[in-house]
Each structure stands twice: as C-alpha cells, then as structure tokens.
Amino acid sequence: MRRALLLGLLFLGFIGTLNARTVVISVGIDSYEGGWAPPLTSCVNDANGFLNHLNNYNGAKWDERYVATDANATEAAIRGNIQGFASQLVAGDTLVYFHSSHGSTAGGNSACLCCYDSSAFYWDNELAEDLALYADGVKIIIILDACHSGGLFKGAPVVGAQQQGPPKWDFAKNVMDHHAALKAATGTLTKGPSIAFITACDADEQCMAGSPYSLFTHYFLEGFTKADVNIDGTYTFYELFAYAKPLALAGYAGQTAQSFNDTLLQSTAVIGADSPSGGGSSGLPAGYGSLSSGSGGCSVAQADRAPHWSLILPWLLVLTASLYQRRRKRALAFVKI
C-alpha cells in the first residue's frame, strides 16, 4: 500500500512537470503616442526577435508567447497581462517578461519603463506589486533593454522636477526593494515567486539602440547559437547573459549589463539539448499571441501539449487525461483584450 501511494505521488509530480507552463510576454516600443518620447529604431525588432529565437530554437518549451509592440503596448495592456497570469501560474511554472523601450525617472528616486500611451509609465513599485501576486514557487525572469538617458540611447524626459547630476535608472533594484518590503509587510519573507533580472546596463549607464536590434539584445540573441560555453547542449539564461555582456561593453564602453539572482538564471534553460536548429529574424511569425490595449486579460496562442504517453503505465491513463484536460481548460480561459 505504501509503495502504491509513493508511486502515485511520484507520478503526480511527473505529470506536474510535463504540464508546467512557460509563458513569455515580450514588449518592444519604438513609436510613442503623439511623439511624447523620441522614436527608437530597434525595440520592436528586439521584442519580435526574442520570440522568434525562442520559437526557432526551442519552441516546444516556450509554447505560450505573447507580444506587444508600439500602439498595443499600453500601460493597461502590459500590466493587465502581468497581473492576469498571476492567477493562472502555479509552483513550477515560468514567466519570462522581456521589455525593450525608453526608461525614465522621477528626479532619480523612482524609475519606470515607458509605455506607448502619452506619458504612461510602468513604475518600479507597480511592477513589484504585480510580482507579489504570483504564487510561491513560480519562476519569473525579467529581461530589460532600457535605461534613462538621451540622444541615441533609450531615454525619455525626467518625470516632474529636472534631474540633478548624471541620470540614474535603478529600476531593477527598486523593484526588488519594493517587493521585499511588500513581503515583510505581509509576513511572507520565505514565500513568493523566485525572481531574476537581466538588465542591458547598470543603473547610471546608457543602453544603445541599433539596427536591426539594440546593442545588448543583438548579442543576447546571438548567444542562442554561441553561448553554450560548457558544450552540454543546454543554453541557460545566464549563459546568454554572460555571452552578451562583454561584447556589448566592447561595442559601447558605457554599457555594462547586470544580472540579479544568478542561481535562477543558471538553472533555467532557454534551449535544451534536443532543441531544433533554425534562424531568427526581426519579423513576427504566424501563431503568436498578441497583447492589445483594453481592459485586462490575455489572448491565447498555445500549442497542444502532448505528454509522452508511452512512458506511462496503462493503468494511469485515465488519471493522466483528467489532469491534462483540467490544465488545458484553465489555460484557454483567457479572453482577448
């Protein structure tokens, strides 16, 4: 009896792994409503290129991919989708949030990501609040190619009072500080999602745009074929970061990429050993979900997940089908915005 119970628990854990969700939200903004921020040239390509590379090199894993570019990348759409997935993802699931755009500050004390709509911002404390909605055991990886700066770089005017001294964009640190404060206030210091950041530059530096991709994103995407330094066939987020960092710095001495929670980045694979080969491009292939402005929720473009039934004993087939269908119904419950 004990052996049967143990086998049942191991089986449930196995099924949970098979059905673990991997969701990617990719945002890129070149043009801003009414020209309220200077136009950029590579952020839309960054967002589409990131999704293309995931699809071409390991599409079976990253089977829920959503994109918001320019007019679709409103504050309501971005936050609505980040918040919406919080009620859907459970322990073992992964959310990747990629964002390429201008960044801004409020006199150096607070930092934000710029959204499409006029003077709309995704503030550091707001992202912290949204991340705090996620369940214990969810993995969240945030990749930012943005900063506060000017000229050819990804900067927008300071919100409110004029910035004194060199601009500082401490977005990632601020988010984690706010997140820790929220956890302390609710007595959940040991619980919550695991969060990692990759940022294209340090807090007091600038991120260079480019063509077709921004400087850091160019090398980050190049890492999909060149970053497997230990030649084990697995490309982790940290390997892509470690590959891109020195090359971006060589391209522009004022841009030093940063990472937070390297343990999570090292343990999360972008590409597995059996990934199909293929090339990336800056266009958006058919079949992707699309974020659009509206009242919160998500569109769904999800590939069927067919577990390897041949590995499972016949007497477990009924339970397997039941669990799988339950996950599918929950995934398809999103509404398009």
C-alpha positions, 0 to 999 in steps of 0.5 A, spaced: 500 500 500 505 504 501 509 503 495 502 504 491 501 511 494 509 513 493 508 511 486 502 515 485 505 521 488 511 520 484 507 520 478 503 526 480 509 530 480 511 527 473 505 529 470 506 536 474 512 537 470 510 535 463 504 540 464 508 546 467 507 552 463 512 557 460 509 563 458 513 569 455 510 576 454 515 580 450 514 588 449 518 592 444 516 600 443 519 604 438 513 609 436 510 613 442 503 616 442 503 623 439 511 623 439 511 624 447 518 620 447 523 620 441 522 614 436 527 608 437 529 604 431 530 597 434 525 595 440 520 592 436 525 588 432 528 586 439 521 584 442 519 580 435 526 577 435 526 574 442 520 570 440 522 568 434 529 565 437 525 562 442 520 559 437 526 557 432 530 554 437 526 551 442 519 552 441 516 546 444 518 549 451 516 556 450 509 554 447 505 560 450 508 567 447 505 573 447 507 580 444 506 587 444 509 592 440 508 600 439 500 602 439 498 595 443 503 596 448 499 600 453 500 601 460 493 597 461 495 592 456 502 590 459 500 590 466 493 587 465 497 581 462 502 581 468 497 581 473 492 576 469 497 570 469 498 571 476 492 567 477 493 562 472 501 560 474 502 555 479 509 552 483 513 550 477 511 554 472 515 560 468 514 567 466 519 570 462 517 578 461 522 581 456 521 589 455 525 593 450 523 601 450 525 608 453 526 608 461 525 614 465 525 617 472 522 621 477 528 626 479 532 619 480 528 616 486 523 612 482 524 609 475 519 606 470 519 603 463 515 607 458 509 605 455 506 607 448 500 611 451 502 619 452 506 619 458 504 612 461 509 609 465 510 602 468 513 604 475 518 600 479 513 599 485 507 597 480 511 592 477 513 589 484 506 589 486 504 585 480 510 580 482 507 579 489 501 576 486 504 570 483 504 564 487 510 561 491 514 557 487 513 560 480 519 562 476 519 569 473 525 572 469 525 579 467 529 581 461 530 589 460 533 593 454 532 600 457 535 605 461 534 613 462 538 617 458 538 621 451 540 622 444 541 615 441 540 611 447 533 609 450 531 615 454 525 619 455 524 626 459 525 626 467 518 625 470 516 632 474 522 636 477 529 636 472 534 631 474 540 633 478 547 630 476 548 624 471 541 620 470 540 614 474 535 608 472 535 603 478 529 600 476 531 593 477 533 594 484 527 598 486 523 593 484 526 588 488 526 593 494 519 594 493 517 587 493 521 585 499 518 590 503 511 588 500 513 581 503 515 583 510 509 587 510 505 581 509 509 576 513 511 572 507 519 573 507 520 565 505 514 565 500 513 568 493 515 567 486 523 566 485 525 572 481 531 574 476 533 580 472 537 581 466 538 588 465 542 591 458 546 596 463 547 598 470 543 603 473 547 610 471 549 607 464 546 608 457 543 602 453 544 603 445 539 602 440 541 599 433 539 596 427 536 591 426 536 590 434 539 594 440 546 593 442 545 588 448 539 584 445 543 583 438 548 579 442 543 576 447 540 573 441 546 571 438 548 567 444 542 562 442 547 559 437 554 561 441 553 561 448 553 554 450 560 555 453 560 548 457 558 544 450 552 540 454 547 542 449 543 546 454 543 554 453 541 557 460 539 564 461 545 566 464 549 563 459 546 568 454 547 573 459 554 572 460 555 571 452 552 578 451 555 582 456 562 583 454 561 584 447 556 589 448 561 593 453 566 592 447 561 595 442 559 601 447 564 602 453 558 605 457 554 599 457 555 594 462 549 589 463 547 586 470 544 580 472 540 579 479 539 572 482 544 568 478 542 561 481 535 562 477 538 564 471 543 558 471 538 553 472 533 555 467 534 553 460 532 557 454 534 551 449 535 544 451 539 539 448 534 536 443 532 543 441 531 544 433 536 548 429 533 554 425 534 562 424 531 568 427 529 574 424 526 581 426 519 579 423 513 576 427 511 569 425 504 566 424 501 563 431 503 568 436 499 571 441 498 578 441 497 583 447 492 589 445 490 595 449 483 594 453 481 592 459 485 586 462 486 579 460 490 575 455 489 572 448 491 565 447 496 562 442 498 555 445 500 549 442 497 542 444 501 539 449 502 532 448 505 528 454 509 522 452 504 517 453 508 511 452 512 512 458 506 511 462 503 505 465 496 503 462 493 503 468 494 511 469 491 513 463 485 515 465 488 519 471 493 522 466 487 525 461 483 528 467 489 532 469 491 534 462 484 536 460 483 540 467 490 544 465 488 545 458 481 548 460 484 553 465 489 555 460 484 557 454 480 561 459 483 567 457 479 572 453 482 577 448 483 584 450 
